[in-house]
Amino acid sequence: MAKRRETFIIRQPGKAIWTFAATIYTILQLPFWLIYFIPGSFRQHAQWTYRQAIMNKLIRLFLYHSSYVEVKTPIQLEETGRFIKIRPSPDHVYDGLLEDLDVQPTITGGSWYPTPYEDGDKQRVILHFHGGALVMGEGRPGDVDFAANLLVKTLDAKAFFPSYRLASNDHCHFPAALQDAVTAYRYLLDQGIPPDRIVLSGDSAGGSLVVSLLRHIGNPKTQLPAPSAALLFSPWLDIKASRDPASVTGNRNYDTDYLPANFTGWGARTYIPKHMDVNSPHFSPLDHPFNAQTPLWVQVGGLEILHDESIRFAEVMKKKGNRVEICVEPLANHDILLAGRLSGREAEAEHVVKLAGEFLSTVGQAMPKY
């Protein structure tokens, strides 16, 4: 019976009925929360602003209901505005990622900010992968404007945001997103951009993709050079653990973050194929540290559920000889780079990107010993 109910909810007309009911329910609840959060002592954290408290609640509700009905983000490859298509690279570039016959490299694409790279450009290029638990979002304007503009202006760079395949779509589980990440990186190299001017970057699930891409680049058969650095904003580093709702609801920062357990659970369940070992390094890099051959900068909110795993990741990667710098924004919740404008954390997002720029200015200098 439960299975039948779940199937009804994620298909029409069940999805539309649930969405309508959830919208009405939220509208009816809103006046209560608007009053409830007026006293600072009633907010998720006493030092949060009124707007931050309200938005944390509303974002969680949106993600909860979106995950409950499993909203799909369709793959769109129309070349409009900043968006361009990219064709797959030669097979050797995907070494180790071609075993699943249902998931093969295909045409993908992404958006340039503010303009496409041109011969003669001397700026660094940020290859950024958006968040969304590997099931939501895309790299087009409208979804990532705040993050893209912040990275471009603060880091004096051009940025390319791939719209990688999402696991919420059919036959798009692992390694679809990673294949698209490899395609995007090879595309930048094929444009004549030197690897020492390419910076990998990712927020939330996009941070997980960056770590997987770095691991893949380390495979000599791919013949891919390492980028100059990698920036990880609130990276999701233990996808495997997220299959258990208790890993979220039992987290000490659960009340001060907006991520619901069904959102990360949906992402983990659909991204990890049933025929694969859940202990794969791509699903739990925390348990599989490696030498990335690339300086790493990790930012995390002090009040988000991914705080502890980000700190642990930095520690285990340092022990493998990596240069890793950790940046904790004390009062922040999850992914202020992507959601900062929505969640009322514009100033904090600007601050951490400025710190990322300071880190990048040191890349190439002697690596400190740990």
Phi and psi in degrees as a GROMACS rama.xvg file:
@    title "Ramachandran Plot"
@    xaxis  label "Phi"
@    yaxis  label "Psi"
@TYPE xy
-62.3728  -40.9844  ALA-2
-62.7811  -41.2821  LYS-3
-64.3357  -40.0774  ARG-4
-65.3234  -42.7428  ARG-5
-62.5388  -41.9091  GLU-6
-62.9277  -39.0881  THR-7
-63.2935  -40.8126  PHE-8
-67.8812  -35.1009  ILE-9
-90.8008  5.16114  ILE-10
-125.479  161.265  ARG-11
-79.1669  143.943  GLN-12
-88.0462  -0.122397  PRO-13
-57.7785  -40.162  GLY-14
-62.2653  -43.6977  LYS-15
-66.283  -39.5878  ALA-16
-64.1398  -46.1105  ILE-17
-63.4093  -42.8304  TRP-18
-61.7871  -42.6021  THR-19
-63.5494  -46.3295  PHE-20
-63.9802  -40.1179  ALA-21
-65.817  -37.502  ALA-22
-64.4145  -46.3428  THR-23
-62.4251  -43.482  ILE-24
-59.6234  -43.7308  TYR-25
-66.5324  -41.3906  THR-26
-61.6335  -39.725  ILE-27
-70.2108  -32.2943  LEU-28
-77.8773  -28.3921  GLN-29
-53.7455  -46.042  LEU-30
-57.0334  -36.626  PRO-31
-62.2334  -47.8123  PHE-32
-67.8816  -33.4617  TRP-33
-62.6775  -33.4728  LEU-34
-84.5244  -42.2974  ILE-35
-58.3508  -39.4874  TYR-36
-86.841  5.20893  PHE-37
-61.6511  -49.7677  ILE-38
-70.7485  131.948  PRO-39
-58.4852  -31.6224  GLY-40
-69.2103  -16.635  SER-41
-92.9653  -7.40133  PHE-42
-76.4037  165.319  ARG-43
-57.9358  -30.6579  GLN-44
-144.411  135.383  HIS-45
-61.699  -23.3284  ALA-46
-93.2194  1.05759  GLN-47
-77.4104  151.489  TRP-48
-77.3491  166.081  THR-49
-58.8228  -44.6915  TYR-50
-62.4122  -41.723  ARG-51
-63.7042  -39.7401  GLN-52
-66.1133  -44.8404  ALA-53
-62.876  -47.2262  ILE-54
-68.33  -33.4787  MET-55
-60.0625  -40.8857  ASN-56
-68.0634  -44.9584  LYS-57
-69.7803  -38.6394  LEU-58
-64.1753  -40.7114  ILE-59
-62.1454  -43.0017  ARG-60
-62.5326  -42.7402  LEU-61
-61.5597  -46.6562  PHE-62
-67.3356  -37.0547  LEU-63
-61.6015  -50.9443  TYR-64
-71.2982  -35.7619  HIS-65
-62.2701  -39.0891  SER-66
-73.5424  -34.5731  SER-67
-63.3269  -38.4177  TYR-68
-96.827  -0.67147  VAL-69
53.4033  62.994  GLU-70
-60.4679  132.078  VAL-71
-100.878  137.505  LYS-72
-99.9905  105.04  THR-73
-64.8684  150.128  PRO-74
-78.6115  121.999  ILE-75
-119.763  124.704  GLN-76
-119.468  18.7513  LEU-77
-69.816  131.023  GLU-78
-83.4023  91.2174  GLU-79
-127.045  142.062  THR-80
59.6011  -122.005  GLY-81
-82.9781  -10.0249  ARG-82
-79.9873  134.593  PHE-83
-131.309  151.908  ILE-84
-87.293  151.504  LYS-85
-130.739  133.195  ILE-86
-89.9528  154.044  ARG-87
-60.7202  156.795  PRO-88
-91.9807  175.992  SER-89
-58.0223  152.129  PRO-90
-55.9597  -35.883  ASP-91
-62.6371  -24.0456  HIS-92
-65.2468  -25.8896  VAL-93
-102.054  21.447  TYR-94
-48.7034  126.143  ASP-95
89.1214  -4.89118  GLY-96
-116.918  18.1512  LEU-97
-114.381  5.53072  LEU-98
-67.767  -32.5058  GLU-99
-83.0051  108.091  ASP-100
-67.1309  -19.3507  LEU-101
-80.367  -16.6926  ASP-102
-127.779  101.871  VAL-103
-125.105  155.377  GLN-104
-55.534  138.294  PRO-105
-144.286  177.958  THR-106
-63.8845  131.733  ILE-107
-131.391  -163.137  THR-108
-173.372  -179.611  GLY-109
-170.428  175.302  GLY-110
-118.113  137.472  SER-111
-92.8775  143.228  TRP-112
-134.863  133.144  TYR-113
-80.1581  -23.3314  PRO-114
-142.203  159.806  THR-115
-61.0731  154.377  PRO-116
-65.4207  140.641  TYR-117
-129.534  152.436  GLU-118
-54.7408  133.036  ASP-119
99.3283  -15.1734  GLY-120
-62.0008  135.45  ASP-121
-109.578  -2.5454  LYS-122
-70.9737  155.452  GLN-123
-70.117  157.066  ARG-124
-118.516  125.001  VAL-125
-95.1158  120.339  ILE-126
-98.8292  102.103  LEU-127
-111.226  133.536  HIS-128
-108.879  122.786  PHE-129
-72.1106  160.686  HIS-130
-88.9588  -175.433  GLY-131
133.09  24.9797  GLY-132
57.9807  21.6699  ALA-133
67.461  12.5791  LEU-134
-129.017  -10.3496  VAL-135
-136.983  159.477  MET-136
93.1647  169.473  GLY-137
-160.335  169.82  GLU-138
-92.2675  11.9951  GLY-139
-83.0126  159.282  ARG-140
-55.814  143.039  PRO-141
106.414  -37.3022  GLY-142
-94.5109  -38.0136  ASP-143
-124.899  16.3912  VAL-144
-53.3655  -47.4161  ASP-145
-60.51  -49.9351  PHE-146
-64.0938  -44.8626  ALA-147
-63.0686  -47.2874  ALA-148
-64.3079  -37.2261  ASN-149
-66.0038  -44.8287  LEU-150
-64.9407  -44.9759  LEU-151
-64.7799  -47.5336  VAL-152
-73.3249  -44.8636  LYS-153
-72.6058  -36.6598  THR-154
-97.0052  4.10243  LEU-155
48.8507  60.22  ASP-156
-140.182  169.415  ALA-157
-103.094  152.955  LYS-158
-133.517  142.904  ALA-159
-121.177  122.55  PHE-160
-110.341  101.734  PHE-161
-67.5571  144.041  PRO-162
-99.6871  79.2635  SER-163
-74.0339  159.45  TYR-164
-63.451  137.577  ARG-165
-102.785  141.22  LEU-166
-66.974  -13.2173  ALA-167
-73.4638  -13.5396  SER-168
-94.3953  156.372  ASN-169
-61.9908  138.491  ASP-170
57.0595  35.4688  HIS-171
-125.185  24.8282  CYS-172
-75.0012  -179.737  HIS-173
-54.2014  135.692  PHE-174
-103.484  31.2313  PRO-175
-56.826  -51.2429  ALA-176
-62.6983  -39.3509  ALA-177
-68.5906  -38.6354  LEU-178
-58.1255  -43.007  GLN-179
-66.9522  -33.9219  ASP-180
-65.1185  -41.708  ALA-181
-63.3487  -44.0808  VAL-182
-58.546  -43.2711  THR-183
-65.4344  -41.8658  ALA-184
-65.9077  -44.462  TYR-185
-64.1675  -34.4918  ARG-186
-59.5965  -44.4244  TYR-187
-62.9509  -42.3182  LEU-188
-63.0017  -39.42  LEU-189
-68.0987  -19.5262  ASP-190
-78.0212  -2.48214  GLN-191
88.1816  13.793  GLY-192
-81.7016  120.851  ILE-193
-62.7849  141.165  PRO-194
-59.9095  -26.8995  PRO-195
-75.9331  0.0828572  ASP-196
-114.235  6.17943  ARG-197
-101.59  130.23  ILE-198
-117.724  121.526  VAL-199
-78.5583  143.768  LEU-200
-150.94  148.416  SER-201
-163.662  145.623  GLY-202
-113.843  136.682  ASP-203
56.9889  -117.697  SER-204
-62.4829  -29.1323  ALA-205
-64.5669  -30.6349  GLY-206
-66.3441  -37.558  GLY-207
-62.413  -40.3  SER-208
-63.1515  -38.9354  LEU-209
-61.3065  -43.6729  VAL-210
-63.3967  -42.6624  VAL-211
-64.046  -38.9682  SER-212
-65.5979  -41.6979  LEU-213
-62.1712  -40.7969  LEU-214
-62.4071  -41.2621  ARG-215
-67.9424  -40.6449  HIS-216
-60.9558  -29.3095  ILE-217
-69.1969  -11.5795  GLY-218
-77.1637  113.066  ASN-219
-59.8593  -24.1055  PRO-220
-66.3357  -22.4219  LYS-221
-74.8363  -21.6745  THR-222
57.3226  33.6945  GLN-223
-102.615  128.09  LEU-224
-75.0669  154.006  PRO-225
-75.6006  144.913  ALA-226
-74.9649  175.501  PRO-227
-74.9829  -32.5513  SER-228
-166.708  169.864  ALA-229
-138.25  134.203  ALA-230
-112.93  125.401  LEU-231
-118.903  114.932  LEU-232
-103.575  114.42  PHE-233
47.3588  52.3452  SER-234
-67.6323  142.897  PRO-235
-91.7905  103.951  TRP-236
-113.073  3.83512  LEU-237
-140.994  70.4388  ASP-238
-60.8326  -39.8132  ILE-239
-54.8358  -46.0708  LYS-240
-65.3755  -27.4029  ALA-241
-70.0144  -9.97365  SER-242
-65.1658  -23.1477  ARG-243
-96.9133  115.18  ASP-244
-55.7861  -28.549  PRO-245
-65.3851  -22.8867  ALA-246
-66.9008  -21.3688  SER-247
-99.1449  -55.3725  VAL-248
-65.674  -25.2055  THR-249
-91.7558  0.868051  GLY-250
-71.3205  141.947  ASN-251
-64.8065  -20.269  ARG-252
-103.874  16.7924  ASN-253
-59.0136  -41.6209  TYR-254
-72.2997  -19.0318  ASP-255
-106.89  18.3191  THR-256
-129.43  163.84  ASP-257
-105.045  2.0233  TYR-258
-80.0155  117.896  LEU-259
-84.6515  154.826  PRO-260
-63.4649  -32.691  ALA-261
-73.5329  -20.4517  ASN-262
-72.3955  -54.6118  PHE-263
-67.1227  -32.8112  THR-264
-65.2864  -41.5163  GLY-265
-60.8845  -45.4701  TRP-266
-61.3071  -47.3361  GLY-267
-65.0384  -41.1263  ALA-268
-66.3025  -37.7957  ARG-269
-87.7071  -26.8532  THR-270
-77.0734  -40.5695  TYR-271
-83.1303  113.589  ILE-272
-68.6258  148.071  PRO-273
-63.294  -26.9345  LYS-274
-84.7443  -3.62051  HIS-275
-101.066  152.109  MET-276
-70.3873  122.994  ASP-277
-66.6873  -13.8103  VAL-278
-87.1901  10.1926  ASN-279
-56.7643  143.601  SER-280
-55.7792  -27.3051  PRO-281
-72.1561  -19.3773  HIS-282
-102.94  -13.6469  PHE-283
-151.328  68.4974  SER-284
-60.1188  -19.7002  PRO-285
-58.0963  -36.9636  LEU-286
-90.9147  -1.00558  ASP-287
-137.081  63.4022  HIS-288
-64.3533  155.309  PRO-289
-153.306  166.94  PHE-290
-85.4479  109.351  ASN-291
-81.5732  -13.0541  ALA-292
58.606  20.6368  GLN-293
-145.501  130.682  THR-294
-61.0211  137.923  PRO-295
-117.74  136.733  LEU-296
-122.61  124.143  TRP-297
-120.3  121.336  VAL-298
-111.6  138.874  GLN-299
-149.304  150.157  VAL-300
-80.5031  141.246  GLY-301
-68.0809  -17.8822  GLY-302
-116.446  19.072  LEU-303
-103.096  160.648  GLU-304
-71.0856  -18.2168  ILE-305
-91.2638  7.15641  LEU-306
-58.5691  -53.9764  HIS-307
-65.0174  -38.9201  ASP-308
-71.5584  -29.0603  GLU-309
-67.8237  -41.9709  SER-310
-63.3798  -43.9549  ILE-311
-64.9412  -39.8154  ARG-312
-60.2185  -45.2833  PHE-313
-59.2446  -40.6566  ALA-314
-66.9046  -46.6363  GLU-315
-71.0942  -30.9197  VAL-316
-72.3119  -34.5857  MET-317
-61.4467  -39.4127  LYS-318
-65.6274  -19.364  LYS-319
-89.0547  6.53666  LYS-320
92.7477  7.7506  GLY-321
-81.0097  149.747  ASN-322
-85.2907  116.727  ARG-323
-132.273  130.752  VAL-324
-118.778  130.85  GLU-325
-106.526  139.054  ILE-326
-128.677  116.028  CYS-327
-109.338  120.278  VAL-328
-93.1782  104.669  GLU-329
-53.0757  -43.3747  PRO-330
-100.682  7.67598  LEU-331
-85.3653  148.499  ALA-332
-94.8004  -155.693  ASN-333
-73.6852  139.478  HIS-334
50.3438  62.9104  ASP-335
-72.6152  -16.8937  ILE-336
-66.8654  -48.4204  LEU-337
-79.9  -40.3951  LEU-338
-108.616  9.24809  ALA-339
-58.6584  -41.2725  GLY-340
-67.336  -37.294  ARG-341
-73.4497  -39.3341  LEU-342
-88.5925  0.313274  SER-343
80.9903  28.6338  GLY-344
-124.681  40.3527  ARG-345
-60.3058  -45.3798  GLU-346
-63.6317  -40.8923  ALA-347
-67.1399  -38.5694  GLU-348
-63.4454  -43.8334  ALA-349
-61.1104  -39.4094  GLU-350
-63.9327  -46.0534  HIS-351
-70.6126  -33.8081  VAL-352
-68.5841  -34.5029  VAL-353
-62.7504  -40.2723  LYS-354
-66.1286  -36.2723  LEU-355
-61.5083  -39.3437  ALA-356
-63.4367  -39.1661  GLY-357
-63.8536  -38.2656  GLU-358
-63.7293  -45.089  PHE-359
-62.7268  -30.5276  LEU-360
-67.5836  -17.0329  SER-361
-97.1973  -7.88794  THR-362
-62.7149  133.559  VAL-363
103.906  -16.7032  GLY-364
-79.9596  166.772  GLN-365
-58.2413  136.009  ALA-366
-78.3948  129.791  MET-367
-65.7025  151.484  PRO-368
-87.9164  138.45  LYS-369
